[in-house]
Amino acid sequence: MLRVGAVVACVALLVGGDRAAERLRANYDRGLIVGESDDQRSGPDPLFPAFREFLGGLRVARINAALHAGDPQRALRYAREALALVPDRAELRARVADVLAFDLPPVELEPARRVAWIAEALRVLDEGLQARPDSAFLHFRRGLILVLRGKQFAEFEDAWRSGAGRSTLDSGVEEFVRAAELAPFQRTYRFWAAVHLEERGTRALDLALANDPQAAVRAADDLRSSIEHWQSFLLGDDPAGPTARAMIRFLEHVRDEATYLTGSDLDPAHVAELERVREELDRARWDALGR
């Protein structure tokens, strides 16, 4: 009898939880469908926090099951319910953004709808950052969406440039750097900041080699910052690591070459040396990461 009673209680809890989640989703989470407005929000019902956490956890499990079954729209419904239940949980907010930015755009045939889903994912993170502007995690996840979706979908890159006046790489770098500043001992944030500062600096250096002195200034600044983040990332465990020290030395050389170009005419021999150390830098970096 006790076992039967427990089963009945669990079923009742799940049914009640589904109904509570539907009420919360209806009241709180409008606007997570492309084209809907979000001016009707009234906030979540006052359920016990622990109960809301439990129901949110159930929705996360269902998100994963729906994605595994190839049903991203159903996964989105569960993601919306989870966010409605526990809107203050950064991890759940990032999970919703992942569904919007990474699971839904690839199945859309219309470029405009792909852009809309990715923009919605950023809005979800922006809402979290409005409440918690010091969340390194949310800044990092915002940078991931900007950089990865900008590289994969040209229509999103174009839309972002049109609206923000800068590239997704530029905006993503700022998010990675902010995350690393807020959580200086989190090596993952340091790594992404270092890699993308170097990428942006290298792109600027290519423009400098085409006789753009201002691009050389930008390249030198980005490479200088990249060195600092690489030093924190690579030397944290092994200050005497020869591969890590060699990699940073090469990057310092590239930075110095960029600095040289800020006030000088291009010297063919100097450019050749720059290309040589950049190739050595690439080899050293991957050796360091594979050690």
DRENMARGU-266001 format. One record per residue: residue number from 1; residue in three letters; x, y, z of N, C-alpha, C in turn. Coordinates in steps of 0.1 Angstrom, whole numbers, plus 2048, in hexadecimal, padded with zeros to 3 digits. Example, Ala and Ser with C-alpha at 12.3 -4.5 7.8 and 13.67 -1.06 7.14 Angstrom:
<atoms>
<1,ALA,<884,7C7,84E>,<87B,7D3,84E>,<884,7DF,84E>>
<2,SER,<880,7EA,847>,<889,7F5,847>,<881,800,84F>>
</atoms>
This chain:
<atoms>
<1,MET,<808,7F4,800>,<800,800,800>,<808,80D,800>>
<2,LEU,<813,80C,808>,<81C,818,808>,<822,81A,7FB>>
<3,ARG,<826,810,7F4>,<82C,812,7E7>,<822,817,7DD>>
<4,VAL,<816,812,7DD>,<80B,818,7D4>,<808,826,7D7>>
<5,GLY,<808,82A,7E4>,<806,837,7E8>,<811,841,7E3>>
<6,ALA,<81D,83C,7E4>,<828,844,7DF>,<828,846,7D1>>
<7,VAL,<824,83C,7C9>,<823,83E,7BA>,<818,848,7B7>>
<8,VAL,<80C,847,7BE>,<801,850,7BC>,<806,85E,7BF>>
<9,ALA,<80D,860,7CA>,<812,86D,7CE>,<81B,873,7C3>>
<10,CYS,<824,86B,7BE>,<82E,86F,7B4>,<826,874,7A7>>
<11,VAL,<81C,86B,7A3>,<815,86F,797>,<80D,87C,799>>
<12,ALA,<807,87E,7A5>,<800,88A,7A8>,<80A,896,7A8>>
<13,LEU,<816,894,7AD>,<820,89F,7AD>,<824,8A3,79F>>
<14,LEU,<826,899,796>,<82A,89C,789>,<81F,8A3,781>>
<15,VAL,<813,89E,783>,<807,8A4,77C>,<806,8B3,781>>
<16,GLY,<806,8B4,78E>,<805,8C2,794>,<811,8CB,78F>>
<17,GLY,<81D,8C5,78E>,<828,8CC,789>,<826,8D1,77B>>
<18,ASP,<821,8C8,772>,<81F,8CB,764>,<815,8D7,763>>
<19,ARG,<80A,8D6,76B>,<800,8E1,76B>,<806,8EE,770>>
<20,ALA,<80E,8ED,77B>,<814,8F9,780>,<81E,8FF,776>>
<21,ALA,<825,8F7,76F>,<82F,8FC,765>,<827,902,759>>
<22,GLU,<81C,8FD,755>,<814,903,74B>,<80F,911,74F>>
<23,ARG,<80B,912,75C>,<806,91F,760>,<812,929,760>>
<24,LEU,<81D,925,765>,<829,92D,765>,<82D,932,757>>
<25,ARG,<82E,928,74F>,<832,92B,741>,<828,935,73A>>
<26,ALA,<81B,933,73D>,<811,93B,736>,<813,94A,73C>>
<27,ASN,<816,94B,749>,<816,958,74F>,<823,95F,74D>>
<28,TYR,<82E,958,74D>,<83B,95E,74E>,<843,95E,741>>
<29,ASP,<842,953,73A>,<84C,952,72F>,<847,955,721>>
<30,ARG,<83F,95F,720>,<83B,963,712>,<847,969,70B>>
<31,GLY,<847,968,6FE>,<852,96F,6F7>,<85D,965,6F2>>
<32,LEU,<85D,959,6F7>,<868,950,6F2>,<864,948,6E6>>
<33,ILE,<85A,94C,6DF>,<857,947,6D2>,<859,953,6C8>>
<34,VAL,<85F,950,6BD>,<863,95B,6B4>,<856,962,6AF>>
<35,GLY,<856,96F,6B1>,<84B,977,6AD>,<842,97B,6B8>>
<36,GLU,<842,974,6C4>,<83A,978,6CF>,<83F,984,6D6>>
<37,SER,<836,98C,6DC>,<83A,997,6E5>,<83B,992,6F3>>
<38,ASP,<843,999,6FB>,<845,995,709>,<840,99F,713>>
<39,ASP,<836,9A7,70F>,<832,9B1,718>,<827,9AD,722>>
<40,GLN,<823,9A0,722>,<819,99A,72A>,<81E,993,736>>
<41,ARG,<82B,993,739>,<830,98B,744>,<82B,990,751>>
<42,SER,<828,987,75A>,<824,98A,767>,<82C,984,772>>
<43,GLY,<836,97C,76E>,<83F,976,778>,<83A,968,77D>>
<44,PRO,<842,95F,782>,<83F,952,786>,<836,952,792>>
<45,ASP,<82D,947,793>,<825,945,79E>,<82E,942,7AB>>
<46,PRO,<829,946,7B7>,<831,944,7C3>,<832,936,7C8>>
<47,LEU,<837,92D,7C0>,<839,91F,7C5>,<845,91F,7CE>>
<48,PHE,<846,914,7D6>,<852,913,7DF>,<85E,912,7D6>>
<49,PRO,<869,919,7DA>,<875,918,7D2>,<87A,90A,7CF>>
<50,ALA,<87B,902,7D9>,<880,8F4,7D7>,<877,8ED,7CD>>
<51,PHE,<86A,8EF,7CE>,<861,8E8,7C5>,<863,8ED,7B7>>
<52,ARG,<865,8FA,7B5>,<867,8FF,7A8>,<874,8FA,7A2>>
<53,GLU,<87F,8F9,7AB>,<88B,8F3,7A6>,<889,8E4,7A1>>
<54,PHE,<881,8DD,7A9>,<87F,8CF,7A5>,<878,8CE,798>>
<55,LEU,<86D,8D7,796>,<866,8D6,789>,<86F,8DB,77E>>
<56,GLY,<878,8E5,780>,<881,8EA,776>,<88A,8DF,772>>
<57,GLY,<88F,8D7,77C>,<898,8CC,779>,<892,8C1,770>>
<58,LEU,<885,8BF,773>,<87D,8B5,76A>,<87D,8BA,75C>>
<59,ARG,<87B,8C7,75A>,<87A,8CD,74C>,<888,8CB,745>>
<60,VAL,<893,8CD,74D>,<8A0,8CC,747>,<8A2,8BE,742>>
<61,ALA,<89E,8B4,74A>,<89F,8A6,745>,<897,8A4,738>>
<62,ARG,<88B,8AA,738>,<882,8A8,72C>,<888,8AF,720>>
<63,ILE,<88F,8BB,722>,<896,8C1,717>,<8A0,8B8,710>>
<64,ASN,<8A8,8B1,719>,<8B2,8A8,713>,<8AB,89D,70C>>
<65,ALA,<8A1,897,711>,<89A,88C,70B>,<894,890,6FE>>
<66,ALA,<88E,89C,6FD>,<888,8A1,6F1>,<892,8A3,6E6>>
<67,LEU,<89D,8A9,6EA>,<8A8,8AB,6E0>,<8AE,89E,6DB>>
<68,HIS,<8AF,894,6E4>,<8B4,887,6E0>,<8AA,880,6D6>>
<69,ALA,<89D,883,6D8>,<893,87E,6CF>,<891,886,6C2>>
<70,GLY,<899,890,6C0>,<898,898,6B4>,<88C,8A1,6B4>>
<71,ASP,<888,8A6,6BF>,<87C,8AE,6C0>,<880,8BC,6C7>>
<72,PRO,<886,8C5,6BF>,<88B,8D1,6C6>,<880,8DA,6CA>>
<73,GLN,<874,8DA,6C3>,<869,8E3,6C7>,<864,8DE,6D5>>
<74,ARG,<863,8D1,6D7>,<85E,8CD,6E4>,<869,8D0,6EF>>
<75,ALA,<876,8CF,6EB>,<880,8D3,6F4>,<87F,8E2,6F8>>
<76,LEU,<87B,8EA,6EE>,<87A,8F8,6F1>,<86E,8FB,6FB>>
<77,ARG,<863,8F3,6F9>,<858,8F5,703>,<85C,8F1,711>>
<78,TYR,<864,8E7,713>,<869,8E3,720>,<873,8EE,725>>
<79,ALA,<87B,8F3,71C>,<885,8FD,720>,<87D,90A,725>>
<80,ARG,<873,90D,71E>,<86B,919,722>,<865,917,730>>
<81,GLU,<860,90B,732>,<85A,908,73F>,<864,908,74A>>
<82,ALA,<870,903,747>,<87B,903,751>,<87E,911,755>>
<83,LEU,<880,91A,74B>,<883,927,74E>,<878,92F,755>>
<84,ALA,<86C,92C,752>,<861,932,759>,<861,92E,768>>
<85,LEU,<865,922,76B>,<864,91D,778>,<870,923,781>>
<86,VAL,<87C,923,77B>,<887,928,782>,<88F,932,77A>>
<87,PRO,<889,93E,778>,<890,948,76F>,<89D,94D,775>>
<88,ASP,<8A0,94B,781>,<8AC,950,787>,<8B8,946,786>>
<89,ARG,<8B6,93B,780>,<8C0,931,77F>,<8C8,933,772>>
<90,ALA,<8D5,937,773>,<8DD,93B,767>,<8DE,92E,75E>>
<91,GLU,<8E0,922,765>,<8E2,916,75D>,<8D6,913,754>>
<92,LEU,<8CA,914,75A>,<8BE,912,752>,<8BD,91C,747>>
<93,ARG,<8C0,929,74A>,<8BE,933,740>,<8C8,930,734>>
<94,ALA,<8D4,92C,737>,<8DD,928,72D>,<8D8,91C,725>>
<95,ARG,<8D2,913,72B>,<8CC,907,724>,<8C2,90B,71A>>
<96,VAL,<8B9,914,71F>,<8AF,91A,716>,<8B5,920,70A>>
<97,ALA,<8BF,929,70C>,<8C6,930,702>,<8CD,926,6F8>>
<98,ASP,<8D2,91B,6FD>,<8D8,911,6F5>,<8CE,90B,6EB>>
<99,VAL,<8C2,907,6F0>,<8B8,902,6E8>,<8B4,90C,6DC>>
<100,LEU,<8B3,919,6E0>,<8AF,923,6D7>,<8BA,926,6CD>>
<101,ALA,<8C7,926,6D1>,<8D2,92A,6C8>,<8D8,91E,6C1>>
<102,PHE,<8D8,912,6C6>,<8E0,907,6C0>,<8D7,8FC,6BB>>
<103,ASP,<8CB,8FA,6C1>,<8C3,8EE,6BD>,<8B8,8F2,6B2>>
<104,LEU,<8B3,8FE,6B3>,<8A8,902,6AA>,<8AD,908,69D>>
<105,PRO,<8B7,911,69D>,<8BB,917,690>,<8BE,90D,685>>
<106,PRO,<8C5,902,688>,<8C9,8F9,67D>,<8BD,8F2,676>>
<107,VAL,<8B2,8F1,67D>,<8A6,8EB,676>,<89D,8F5,670>>
<108,GLU,<8A0,902,670>,<898,90C,669>,<89D,90E,65B>>
<109,LEU,<894,90F,652>,<898,911,644>,<899,91F,640>>
<110,GLU,<892,928,648>,<893,936,645>,<89E,93D,64D>>
<111,PRO,<8A7,944,646>,<8B2,94B,64D>,<8AD,955,658>>
<112,ALA,<8A2,95C,655>,<89C,966,65E>,<898,95F,66B>>
<113,ARG,<893,953,66B>,<88E,94C,677>,<89B,947,67E>>
<114,ARG,<8A5,943,677>,<8B1,93F,67F>,<8B7,94B,687>>
<115,VAL,<8B7,956,680>,<8BC,962,687>,<8B3,966,693>>
<116,ALA,<8A6,964,691>,<89C,967,69C>,<89E,95E,6A8>>
<117,TRP,<8A1,951,6A6>,<8A3,948,6B1>,<8B0,94C,6B9>>
<118,ILE,<8BA,94F,6B1>,<8C7,952,6B8>,<8C6,95F,6BF>>
<119,ALA,<8BF,969,6BA>,<8BC,976,6C1>,<8B4,973,6CD>>
<120,GLU,<8AB,96A,6CD>,<8A3,967,6D9>,<8AB,960,6E3>>
<121,ALA,<8B5,958,6DF>,<8BE,952,6E9>,<8C6,95D,6F0>>
<122,LEU,<8CB,967,6E9>,<8D2,971,6EF>,<8C9,97A,6F8>>
<123,ARG,<8BD,97B,6F5>,<8B3,983,6FD>,<8B1,97B,70B>>
<124,VAL,<8B0,96E,70A>,<8AF,966,716>,<8BB,968,71F>>
<125,LEU,<8C7,969,71A>,<8D3,96B,722>,<8D3,979,727>>
<126,ASP,<8CF,983,71E>,<8CF,991,722>,<8C6,993,72E>>
<127,GLU,<8BB,98C,72E>,<8B2,98E,73A>,<8B9,989,747>>
<128,GLY,<8C0,97E,746>,<8C7,979,751>,<8D2,983,756>>
<129,LEU,<8D9,989,74C>,<8E3,993,74F>,<8DE,9A0,755>>
<130,GLN,<8D1,9A3,751>,<8CB,9AF,757>,<8CA,9AD,766>>
<131,ALA,<8C6,9A0,76A>,<8C4,99D,778>,<8D2,99B,77F>>
<132,ARG,<8DB,995,778>,<8E8,991,77D>,<8F3,996,774>>
<133,PRO,<8F6,9A3,773>,<900,9A8,76A>,<90E,9A3,76D>>
<134,ASP,<911,99D,779>,<91E,998,77C>,<91F,989,77A>>
<135,SER,<916,983,772>,<917,975,770>,<921,972,765>>
<136,ALA,<92C,96D,769>,<937,969,75F>,<931,95E,756>>
<137,PHE,<92A,955,75B>,<924,94A,754>,<91B,94F,748>>
<138,LEU,<912,958,74B>,<909,95D,741>,<911,965,736>>
<139,HIS,<91B,96D,73A>,<923,974,731>,<92A,96A,727>>
<140,PHE,<930,960,72D>,<937,956,725>,<92D,94F,71B>>
<141,ARG,<921,94B,720>,<918,944,717>,<913,94E,70C>>
<142,ARG,<912,95A,70F>,<90E,964,704>,<919,965,6FA>>
<143,GLY,<926,965,6FF>,<931,966,6F5>,<931,959,6EC>>
<144,LEU,<92E,94E,6F2>,<92E,941,6EA>,<924,942,6DF>>
<145,ILE,<918,947,6E2>,<90D,948,6D8>,<911,952,6CD>>
<146,LEU,<916,95D,6D1>,<91A,967,6C7>,<925,962,6BD>>
<147,VAL,<930,95C,6C3>,<93B,958,6BA>,<937,94B,6B2>>
<148,LEU,<931,941,6B8>,<92F,935,6B1>,<924,936,6A7>>
<149,ARG,<919,93D,6AA>,<90E,93F,6A1>,<912,949,696>>
<150,GLY,<91A,953,699>,<91F,95C,68F>,<928,956,685>>
<151,LYS,<930,94C,689>,<938,945,67F>,<930,93B,677>>
<152,GLN,<925,936,67C>,<91E,92B,674>,<913,932,66B>>
<153,PHE,<90D,93C,670>,<902,942,668>,<905,950,664>>
<154,ALA,<908,952,657>,<90B,95F,651>,<900,969,653>>
<155,GLU,<8F4,964,653>,<8E8,96D,654>,<8E8,973,662>>
<156,PHE,<8EC,96B,66C>,<8ED,970,67A>,<8F8,97A,67B>>
<157,GLU,<903,977,676>,<90F,981,676>,<90B,98E,670>>
<158,ASP,<904,98D,664>,<900,99A,65D>,<8F6,9A1,666>>
<159,ALA,<8EC,99A,66B>,<8E2,9A1,674>,<8E8,9A7,680>>
<160,TRP,<8F2,9A0,686>,<8F8,9A6,692>,<900,9B2,68E>>
<161,ARG,<908,9B2,684>,<910,9BD,67F>,<906,9C9,67D>>
<162,SER,<8FB,9C6,676>,<8F2,9D1,673>,<8EC,9D8,67F>>
<163,GLY,<8E9,9D0,689>,<8E3,9D5,695>,<8ED,9DB,69F>>
<164,ALA,<8F8,9D3,6A1>,<902,9D7,6AC>,<90D,9E0,6A6>>
<165,GLY,<90F,9E0,699>,<91A,9E8,694>,<927,9E2,696>>
<166,ARG,<928,9D5,699>,<935,9CE,69B>,<932,9BF,698>>
<167,SER,<93D,9B8,696>,<93C,9AA,693>,<938,9A1,6A0>>
<168,THR,<934,995,69D>,<931,98C,6A9>,<93E,989,6B0>>
<169,LEU,<949,988,6A9>,<956,985,6AF>,<959,991,6B9>>
<170,ASP,<958,99D,6B4>,<95A,9A9,6BD>,<952,9A8,6CA>>
<171,SER,<945,9A5,6C8>,<93C,9A5,6D4>,<93F,999,6DC>>
<172,GLY,<942,98D,6D6>,<945,981,6DE>,<951,983,6E6>>
<173,VAL,<95C,989,6E0>,<968,98B,6E8>,<966,993,6F4>>
<174,GLU,<95D,99D,6F3>,<95B,9A5,6FF>,<954,99D,70A>>
<175,GLU,<94B,994,706>,<944,98B,710>,<94E,982,716>>
<176,PHE,<957,97C,70F>,<961,973,714>,<96A,97A,71E>>
<177,VAL,<96E,986,71A>,<977,98E,723>,<970,991,730>>
<178,ARG,<963,995,72E>,<95C,999,73A>,<95A,98D,744>>
<179,ALA,<957,981,73E>,<956,975,746>,<963,972,74D>>
<180,ALA,<96E,974,746>,<97B,971,74D>,<97F,97B,758>>
<181,GLU,<97A,987,756>,<97C,992,760>,<974,98F,76D>>
<182,LEU,<968,98A,76A>,<95F,987,776>,<963,97A,77D>>
<183,ALA,<968,971,776>,<96D,964,77C>,<97B,961,778>>
<184,PRO,<985,968,77E>,<992,968,779>,<999,95A,77B>>
<185,PHE,<994,951,783>,<99A,944,785>,<993,939,77D>>
<186,GLN,<98A,93D,775>,<983,933,76C>,<98B,932,75F>>
<187,ARG,<992,927,75D>,<99B,926,752>,<994,925,745>>
<188,THR,<988,920,745>,<980,91F,738>,<97D,92D,733>>
<189,TYR,<97A,936,73B>,<977,944,736>,<984,94A,731>>
<190,ARG,<98F,948,738>,<99C,94D,734>,<99F,948,726>>
<191,PHE,<99D,93B,724>,<9A0,934,717>,<999,93B,70C>>
<192,TRP,<98C,93C,70D>,<984,942,702>,<987,950,700>>
<193,ALA,<98A,958,70B>,<98E,966,709>,<99C,966,701>>
<194,ALA,<9A5,95E,705>,<9B2,95E,6FF>,<9B1,95A,6F0>>
<195,VAL,<9AA,94F,6ED>,<9A9,94B,6DF>,<9A3,955,6D6>>
<196,HIS,<998,95C,6DB>,<991,965,6D2>,<997,973,6D2>>
<197,LEU,<99E,977,6DC>,<9A5,983,6DB>,<9B1,981,6D1>>
<198,GLU,<9B7,975,6D1>,<9C1,973,6C7>,<9BB,972,6B9>>
<199,GLU,<9AF,96C,6B8>,<9A9,96B,6AA>,<9A6,979,6A5>>
<200,ARG,<9A0,982,6AE>,<99D,98F,6AA>,<9A9,997,6A7>>
<201,GLY,<9B4,995,6AF>,<9C0,99C,6AD>,<9C7,998,6A0>>
<202,THR,<9C6,98B,69D>,<9CC,986,690>,<9C5,98C,684>>
<203,ARG,<9B8,98D,685>,<9B0,993,67A>,<9B4,9A1,678>>
<204,ALA,<9B5,9A9,683>,<9B9,9B7,682>,<9C7,9B8,67C>>
<205,LEU,<9D0,9AE,680>,<9DE,9AE,67B>,<9DE,9AC,66C>>
<206,ASP,<9D5,9A4,667>,<9D4,9A2,658>,<9D0,9AF,651>>
<207,LEU,<9C7,9B7,658>,<9C4,9C4,652>,<9D0,9CD,653>>
<208,ALA,<9D8,9CC,65E>,<9E4,9D4,65F>,<9EE,9D1,654>>
<209,LEU,<9EF,9C5,651>,<9F8,9C1,646>,<9F4,9C7,638>>
<210,ALA,<9E7,9CB,638>,<9E2,9D1,62C>,<9E3,9E0,62D>>
<211,ASN,<9EC,9E5,636>,<9EF,9F3,637>,<9E3,9FB,63E>>
<212,ASP,<9DF,9F5,64A>,<9D5,9FC,652>,<9DB,9FE,660>>
<213,PRO,<9E2,A09,663>,<9E9,A0B,670>,<9DF,A0A,67B>>
<214,GLN,<9D3,A0F,67A>,<9C9,A0E,685>,<9C6,9FF,689>>
<215,ALA,<9C6,9F7,67F>,<9C3,9E9,681>,<9CF,9E3,689>>
<216,ALA,<9DB,9E7,686>,<9E7,9E3,68D>,<9E6,9E6,69C>>
<217,VAL,<9E1,9F2,69F>,<9DF,9F6,6AD>,<9D5,9EC,6B4>>
<218,ARG,<9CA,9EA,6AD>,<9C0,9E0,6B3>,<9C6,9D3,6B5>>
<219,ALA,<9CE,9CE,6AB>,<9D4,9C1,6AC>,<9DD,9C0,6B8>>
<220,ALA,<9E5,9CA,6BA>,<9EF,9CA,6C5>,<9E7,9CA,6D2>>
<221,ASP,<9DD,9D1,6D4>,<9D5,9D1,6E0>,<9CF,9C4,6E3>>
<222,ASP,<9C9,9BE,6D9>,<9C2,9B1,6DA>,<9CD,9A6,6DE>>
<223,LEU,<9D8,9A6,6D7>,<9E2,99C,6D9>,<9E8,99D,6E7>>
<224,ARG,<9E9,9AA,6EB>,<9EF,9AC,6F9>,<9E5,9A6,703>>
<225,SER,<9D8,9A8,701>,<9CE,9A3,70B>,<9CE,994,70A>>
<226,SER,<9CF,98E,6FE>,<9CF,980,6FC>,<9DB,979,703>>
<227,ILE,<9E6,980,703>,<9F2,97B,70A>,<9EF,979,719>>
<228,GLU,<9E8,983,71F>,<9E5,983,72D>,<9DC,977,730>>
<229,HIS,<9D2,975,728>,<9C9,96A,72B>,<9CF,95C,728>>
<230,TRP,<9D8,95C,71E>,<9DF,94F,71C>,<9E8,94C,727>>
<231,GLN,<9EF,956,72D>,<9F8,954,738>,<9F0,94E,744>>
<232,SER,<9E5,954,747>,<9DD,94F,752>,<9D8,941,74F>>
<233,PHE,<9D4,93E,743>,<9CF,930,73F>,<9DA,926,73F>>
<234,LEU,<9E5,929,738>,<9EF,91E,735>,<9F9,91D,741>>
<235,LEU,<9FC,927,748>,<A06,927,752>,<A00,924,760>>
<236,GLY,<9F3,923,761>,<9ED,921,76E>,<9F1,914,775>>
<237,ASP,<9F3,909,76D>,<9F7,8FC,772>,<A06,8F9,772>>
<238,ASP,<A0D,8FF,769>,<A1B,8FC,767>,<A23,908,763>>
<239,PRO,<A27,911,76C>,<A2E,91D,768>,<A3A,91B,760>>
<240,ALA,<A40,90F,761>,<A4D,90D,75A>,<A4B,905,74E>>
<241,GLY,<A3E,903,74A>,<A3C,8FB,73E>,<A42,901,731>>
<242,PRO,<A4B,8FA,72B>,<A52,900,720>,<A49,902,714>>
<243,THR,<A40,8FA,711>,<A37,8FC,706>,<A2E,908,708>>
<244,ALA,<A29,90A,714>,<A21,916,717>,<A29,922,716>>
<245,ARG,<A35,922,71B>,<A3E,92E,71B>,<A41,931,70C>>
<246,ALA,<A44,927,704>,<A47,929,6F6>,<A3B,92F,6EF>>
<247,MET,<A2F,92A,6F2>,<A23,930,6EB>,<A21,93E,6EE>>
<248,ILE,<A23,942,6FB>,<A21,950,6FE>,<A2C,959,6F8>>
<249,ARG,<A38,953,6F7>,<A43,95B,6F1>,<A40,95E,6E2>>
<250,PHE,<A3B,954,6DB>,<A37,956,6CD>,<A2C,961,6CC>>
<251,LEU,<A22,960,6D5>,<A17,969,6D5>,<A1C,977,6D8>>
<252,GLU,<A26,978,6E1>,<A2C,985,6E4>,<A33,98B,6D8>>
<253,HIS,<A39,982,6D0>,<A40,986,6C4>,<A36,98C,6BA>>
<254,VAL,<A2A,985,6B8>,<A20,98A,6AF>,<A1B,997,6B4>>
<255,ARG,<A19,999,6C1>,<A15,9A6,6C6>,<A1F,9B0,6C3>>
<256,ASP,<A2C,9AD,6C5>,<A36,9B7,6C2>,<A36,9BB,6B3>>
<257,GLU,<A34,9B1,6AA>,<A33,9B4,69C>,<A27,9BE,699>>
<258,ALA,<A1C,9BB,6A0>,<A10,9C4,69E>,<A14,9D2,6A2>>
<259,THR,<A1A,9D3,6AE>,<A1E,9E0,6B3>,<A27,9E7,6AA>>
<260,TYR,<A31,9E0,6A4>,<A3A,9E6,69A>,<A32,9EC,68E>>
<261,LEU,<A28,9E5,68A>,<A21,9E9,67E>,<A18,9F6,680>>
<262,THR,<A16,9F9,68D>,<A0D,A05,690>,<A13,A12,68B>>
<263,GLY,<A20,A13,68A>,<A26,A1F,686>,<A31,A1E,67B>>
<264,SER,<A31,A13,674>,<A3B,A11,66A>,<A35,A0C,65C>>
<265,ASP,<A3D,A0F,652>,<A39,A09,645>,<A3C,9FA,645>>
<266,LEU,<A35,9F3,63D>,<A37,9E4,63D>,<A44,9E1,636>>
<267,ASP,<A4C,9D9,63D>,<A58,9D4,639>,<A56,9C5,635>>
<268,PRO,<A59,9C1,628>,<A56,9B3,624>,<A5D,9A9,62D>>
<269,ALA,<A69,9AC,631>,<A70,9A2,63A>,<A69,9A1,647>>
<270,HIS,<A64,9AD,64C>,<A5D,9AD,659>,<A50,9A5,658>>
<271,VAL,<A49,9A7,64D>,<A3D,99F,64B>,<A3F,990,64A>>
<272,ALA,<A4A,98C,644>,<A4D,97E,643>,<A50,978,651>>
<273,GLU,<A57,980,659>,<A5A,97B,666>,<A4D,97A,66F>>
<274,LEU,<A44,984,66C>,<A38,983,673>,<A30,976,670>>
<275,GLU,<A2F,973,663>,<A28,967,65F>,<A2F,95A,665>>
<276,ARG,<A3C,95A,666>,<A43,94F,66B>,<A3F,94C,67A>>
<277,VAL,<A40,957,682>,<A3D,955,690>,<A2E,952,692>>
<278,ARG,<A25,957,689>,<A17,954,68B>,<A15,944,688>>
<279,GLU,<A1C,93F,67F>,<A1B,930,67D>,<A21,929,689>>
<280,GLU,<A2C,92D,68E>,<A31,927,69A>,<A28,928,6A6>>
<281,LEU,<A21,933,6A7>,<A17,935,6B2>,<A0C,92B,6B1>>
<282,ASP,<A07,929,6A5>,<9FC,91F,6A3>,<A01,911,6A7>>
<283,ARG,<A0D,90D,6A4>,<A12,900,6A8>,<A14,8FF,6B7>>
<284,ALA,<A19,90A,6BD>,<A1C,90A,6CB>,<A0F,90A,6D3>>
<285,ARG,<A05,911,6CE>,<9F8,912,6D5>,<9F2,904,6D6>>
<286,TRP,<9F1,8FD,6CB>,<9EB,8F0,6CC>,<9F3,8E5,6D3>>
<287,ASP,<A00,8E7,6D3>,<A09,8DE,6DB>,<A06,8E1,6EA>>
<288,ALA,<A04,8ED,6EE>,<A01,8F1,6FC>,<9F4,8EB,700>>
<289,LEU,<9EA,8EC,6F8>,<9DD,8E8,6FC>,<9DC,8D9,6FC>>
<290,GLY,<9E5,8D2,6F5>,<9E4,8C3,6F5>,<9ED,8BD,6FF>>
<291,ARG,<9F4,8C5,707>,<9FE,8BF,710>,<9F6,8B8,71C>>
</atoms>
